[in-house]
Amino acid sequence: MHRILVVEDDYGTRRLVSQILRHQGYEVAETENGLEAVEMLERDPDYNLIVTDLRMSYMDGLELLAEVRLRWQHIPVIILSVHSVPEWRQTALQQGAIDYLTKPFSQNELVSVIASAINGMHA
């Protein structure tokens, strides 16, 4: 079973994303900021994907992305954001995110991007 770490400071969004992914058959762990995500990865780096918000307290999504690229290169990262600023999207992708979804996104869009990321790991 594929394991996904959802990092999102908004409780409602975090629960919604997690529920959608669990319904798709993924094992999901949740946390509310990048700092907690790093602590979780240090204890157990066996995740197949990270879905993270861009703007969070303590450590934002780009800082988390940089840490993951440095320490856990095998884990793909998808960035979520309410901001559709093209420069932010471009920066995230240049720094190694595999995708950047703008909130609100559809359930189908989320499922499709995650399935592509998971399937791409086995290509």
Helices and strands as residue ranges (DSSP letters): E 3-7, H 11-23, E 27-31, H 34-43, E 49-53, H 61-71, E 77-81, H 86-94, E 99-102, H 107-120
